[in-house]
Amino acid sequence: MDPSPDEEKPLVAAADSSPVEKGKSHSRDVHILSSAFLLVFLAYGAAQNLESTVNTEDDLGTTSLGILYLSFTFFSLVASPVVRALGSKNALILGTTGYWLFIAANLKPTWYTMVPASLYMGFAASIIWVGQGTYLTSTARTHARDNSLHEGTVIGHFNGEFWGVFACHQFVGNLVSLALLSNGTGGSTSGTTLLFTVFLVIVTLGIILMCFLHKRGGKEEEDPQDSSLNFYALVLSLSKTVIRPLYDVRMLLIIPLMAYSGLQQAFVWAEYTKYIVTPTLGVSGVGAAMAVYGACDAICSLVAGRFTSGLKSITIIVSAGTFIHAIIFLWLLLIYSPVSGVLGTVYPLIMAAALGIGDGVFMTQLSALLGIFFKHDTEGAFAQLKVWQSAIISVVFFVSPYISLQAMLVVMLVVLCVSYGAFVFLSLREKAFSHSSS
């Protein structure tokens, strides 16, 4: 019997029909996915950190990043049906091409190369991240079912591994930048050309590695009669994907935390490197500070993922991350002032470590939370995550030249308090609901 054309087919629900090997194949795919993202983003992450210092003419670097994340925000609204139609693996591969093009544009940075590349990368980033969240959650659920394991624990472990390996991109990428730009060529045309050429090769390797993933869910496993969506069905699917999650109270309570996760990342990239690192460590010190940030981010992601098993553990871990970030922001707002000597070097690195720990907490726990709560609309949930993150990041890049560090810190603390309050309310609500239903 043919299914109804209006029937919703969650991307992750089709994973159990895939003929991939059971057991180790799931872990293998997580290893490949994590390694491919590490290669792609160690190049992009390091390039992003340098945009505001390398492409300074008419603020080309920061404006390009603002355009990129604005494009990312818009296309995240339509990413779910695109990923559903392509299949998560094909979406991941297509998404990597945007990062390749952005790196290539930096070899000849002009408004005519950077702006189109930034616009396309916004589209590519939207589908690669929705594809990543969907693919990883599908793999975790299949692995848990095939091996009779607790689903929440497996989702936590797989997210911990992915975000732990992914977070290493800041460490490795910035070490590469530090090595290639600290030999007297820092800021010169020859030095940056060599750096971006190396990055282009690394991204190419990541694209090749992504091709070795098993296919899970999506277009490649649907009945051929259902694979072609007409225009009206696509519009209906899109409206449901964008609007339907907002009817869920749990999503509304998680959105502030999503927004804060994007805000704290943008703060590190745009404000921390400009106001804290550069005045004391210089431009070359940005790579070292971000390497510390990435190392602590990676270690925290791995540890937090191992301790994630459900809402209770997520609540404890998020509380710890919130406390650490709050301490850093209060320190910067009330006490900190640049000093010379050893302390002038140590303080920014301590802050980088703490900010990295917090980022590891928020990224692993948000992904686990969405995977646990939104089993029947995983791609829509992860699309919401990227919409709110990228929207906030784009705003920060656009307003960065016009806002002081003190004003930004006040905003950070307010948003942190609001998002944590909403999350605690969600935790208490779900706990009360589970008690009443048991």
N, C-alpha and C positions, 0 to 999 in steps of 0.2 A: 504494500500500500504506500503510495507516494505521500510524503509529509505535506502539510499545509504550507503554502508559500509564505504565509505570515508567521510561521512558527519560528520562535527565537532559538538559535543554536549557540549556546555559550561556547566560546572558543576552547575553554579548558575541558568541557564535558566530552569532547571528541577524542581526548587523549587516550582513553582505554581501548580504542579501536585500532590504534597504531600497532603495526607488527614489529616494533622494535624489541630488542632483547630485554628481558626483565633483569632485575637485580643490578648488576654492575653497570649496565648501559645507562641507567639514570644518573649514577654518579659520574660516569664518563662525560655525559652531556653537560653536567654542571661544571666539570673541570674545563671543558672546551669553551663553554660560554664565558666563564670567568676569565680565562686566559685571553680570549679574543677581545673582550672589553678592556682588559688591562693594556693590551697593545694599542688599541685604537685611542683610548683615553689618556694614556701616558703622553702621547703626542699632542692631542688636543688640549688636555689640561695645562701642560706646560706652555703651549702657545697662547692659551687664554690668559694665563698669568702675566705674559709679556706684552699683551696687546697695548696696554695703556702706557708702556715705556718704550716700545719699539716703534709703533705706528702713532706718533704724537702729532703729526701735521693735521691741523684742523680737527683734533680729537678723533681721527679716523678709527683708532683702535677701540675706544670705549663706545663710540657711536655704532660701530659695526656689531659689537656685542649686544648693545641695546636693541638693534634691529633684529639680531639673531634670536634673542629671547622673546621679543614681541611676536616674531614669526612662529616661534616654538609654541607660544601660548595659543595663537589662533589655530594652528594646525593640530594641536592636541585635542581640540574640540571635534575634529573629524578623523582622528587617528584610529579609533576603535573599529569602525566599519572597514577602513583600509586594511588594517591588520587582519580582520575577520576574512576579508576577501582574498588577501595574499597568502594567508597562513603565517604563523609566527616566525618560522625559519626564514621564509622569503622576505618578510618585513625586516628582520634583523640584518640580512645581507644588503638589502636596498638601503637601509638606514645608514650603514657604514660609508656609503658613497658620498654622503653629505660632508662627513668629516674629512674624507680624502680631498674633496674639492675645496673646503675651507683652508686646509693646510697648503694646498697648491696655490691658492689665491695670495697667500702671504709671501710667496716667492716674488710676486710683483704687486705689492700692496697699493692699489689706487681705488678711488671711489667706484670705478667701472668693474673692478674685479672683486673687491671685498663685499660690496652691498649685494650683488646677485648671489654670491657664494653664501652670505649670511642668511639671505631669504630662503635659499634652497636647504641650507642646513637646518633651519627651523623646522621644515617639513620632515627632513630625514631624522632629526632628533626625536620628533614626536612619535614616529612609528617604531624607531628602534627601542625606545623606552617602554612603550605600551607592549611591544613584542617581547621585550625582556621580562617584564613582570608577568605576562601571561604564560610565556614559555617556562619560566622557572617554577611558577606555582603549579602548572600542569604536570611538570616533571616530579615535583615533590609529592603531589597527591597520588600519582600513579605508583611511585616508589613506595609510599606508605601503604597503599592498598595491596600491592603485589607481595609485600613482605610483612603484612599484618602489623604495622607500626602505628604509633599515635601520629595523626596527621599534623597537628599543631607543632609537635616536636620536630618532625621532618622538615616542615616549612621553615621553622626557625633555623635548623642546621644548614639547610641549603642556602637560605638568605644570608646566614652568617658567613659561609664560605664565599659566596659571590661578592658580598660587599667588602669582605676582608681582602680578597684578591684585588677587587676593583679599587679600593682605597690606596693600594700600593702604587697606583698610577701617579699620584702626587709625589710620592717619594722617588720613584725611578725616573719619571719624566723631568723633575726639577734637578735631579743629579746630572742628567744628560745636559740640560741647559747650563748648569753650573760649570760642567767640564768643558763645554764647547765655547762658552762666552767669557770664561775667566782667564783666558790665555792671551789677553790683550786685544781680542777682537770683539769684546762686548759692545753691542750697539752699532758696530760697523756693518756695512752692507755684506761684506764677505762672510762675516761671522754668522749673521742671521740667515743668509742664504744656505750656508752649510747646515745650520741647525734645522731649518725647515725641510731641507732635502732629506736629512736623516729621518725626520718625523714622517715624511711622506712614505719612505720605505717601510717604516714600522707599521703605519696604518694599513698598507698593502698586505703585509703579513697577517694582520688581524682579520682582514676581509677574507683571505684565503682560509684561515683557520675556521672562521664561521661557517664555511661551506661543509665542514665535516660533522655538523650537528645532525642528529636524527630529526625527521619531520614529526611534529607533534601538533595535532589539531589544525583546524582551519580548512582552507580551500582544498588542499591536497588530499583530504580524507573525507570530503563530503561526496554525496551522490552527485555525479556529473549533471543530473537534471536540475540540481539546486544551486549549482556553482555560479550561474549567471543571475545577477540581481538587476531588476529593472530600476529605472530612475526613482519611481515612487517608493519601491521597497527600500531602496538605499536611504532616501530622505526619512522614511519612517524609522528605519533602524538607527539612523543618526540622531533623530530627535529623542528616541527612547534612551539611547546610550548617554546623551548629554544631560537630559532632564531627569530620567528615572532615578539615578543615584541620589539626587537632591531631595527626593521624597523620603529617603531613609534618614531618620534622626541620627543614627550612628555616623553616617557620612557628614552630616552638618556639624557634628561635634568633633570630627577628625579634621575637617577642613582648616581650622585655625592652626593646628599643628603642622599640616602640609605647608601652609603659607609661611610659618616660622622656619621650617626646614629650608625653604628656598631663600628666605631672608638672611639666615645665618651663613649660608654658603656665599651669597652675594657680598655680605659684610666682609668675609675673609678675602675674597678676590678683589674687591674694589676699595675697601676702607682700611682694613688691617694692614695690607701690603703697602698702602700709600702713606698712612699716618703713623704707623707703629714700626714697621720694618725698615722702610727706606731711609727715614731720618737718622736711624742709629746704625744700621748695617749696610746701607747703600743699596743700589739696584742689584748688584751681584748677590746680596744677602737674601733677596726674595726667594731664589732657588733653594737656599739652605733652610730658610724658615718653612717654606712649603713642603720641603722634604720631611722635616720633623712632623709637620701637620699630617702629611700622608701616612707616615709610619705609624703614628699613634691612632689615626683613623682606621688603618688596616687591622692593627692588633685589637682595638676595641670592637670592631665589627665581628671578628672571629670569636672573641670571648662572649660578646653579647648574644650572638647567634647560638652558641652552645648552651646558654642559660635560658633561652626562649622556649617555652613550652605551652603557653596560653596567656590569657589576659592578665592573670596575677603577676607572672614573671615580667610581662611587658610593662605593667604599671610600675614595678619596682625599678626596672632598668631606665625607663623614661624619666622617672623622678630623679634618679642619680644624674642623668645627663642634663636635666633642667637646672639642678643645683650647681653643677660645675660651670655651666654657661653663665648663670646669674652671678656667680662669684667673679668671673673674669670681667663681665660688663661693669659691675660695681667698682672693681679695682680700677679699670680704665677711667671711669667717670669721676670717681671721688679721690683717688690716691695717686695714680700713675703720672709720672712726668719723665721725659727722656733723660737718661743719665749717661755719662761716659764710663769707660773702663769695662771691667768684666761684667758688672751688673747690666750695663747697657746692651750687652750681647745676650746675656742669659734671660732677661725678662721677656723679650719678644719670643724666644724659643719656648719658654714655659707657657706663654699664652698660646702659641701655635699648637703645643701638645694638648692643652686643655680643650681648645676649639676643635681639634681633630677627634678627640675622645667623644665630645658632644655630637659631632656630625656622624660618627660611627653608630652612636646610640640611636639617633633619630632616623637614619636611613634604614637600618636593619629592622627596627621595631615598627616603623610605618609600613614597610613591605609585608612583614609578618601579620600585622593587624589587618591590612586589606585582604591578604590571602585567607585569613581565618573568618572574617566577617562576611565577605562578599564572594561566596563560592559560586554563585550562579551568574555573576556579572563581573568577573575578574578584570577583563579588558576595560570595561567602563570605569571600574574603581581606580585602576592605574592611570587611565586617561585623566581622571579628576586630579590625581596626585601631580601629574606633570603640568596640567593647566595652571594650578595654583602656584606651584613652585616657579615655573618659568615666568608667569605674570609678575610675581614679586621681584624676581631677579632682573627682569627687563626694566622695571620701575627704578630699581636701585642704580643700575648702570646709567640711566638717563638723568637721574637727579644727583648722582655722585659729585659732579663738578660744582653743585650749588648748595650742598648741605655740609655742615660742620660735623666733626667727629662727635662732639658732645650731643648734638641733636640726634645723630644716628644712634648713639648709645641709649638715649632715652626711648627712642622708638623700639629698639631691640628689647629693652626690658619690659615695656608695656605689652608688646606682642607676645613675648615669652610668658608673661603672667596670664594673659588672656587664653592663650593656646593651652597652657598647662591646666588652667582651671576647667576649660571645656573637656579636656582629656580625663581629668579626675572625675568629673560629673559622669562622663560616659562609663568609666570603670565602675563607679558605684551603682549606676543604673543597671548595667549588665549583671553585676553581682547580685543585686536585689531581684532582678528578673529570673536569674538562674535558680535562686533559692526558692522563689515563689512557685516555679514550675516543677521543682523536684519533689 
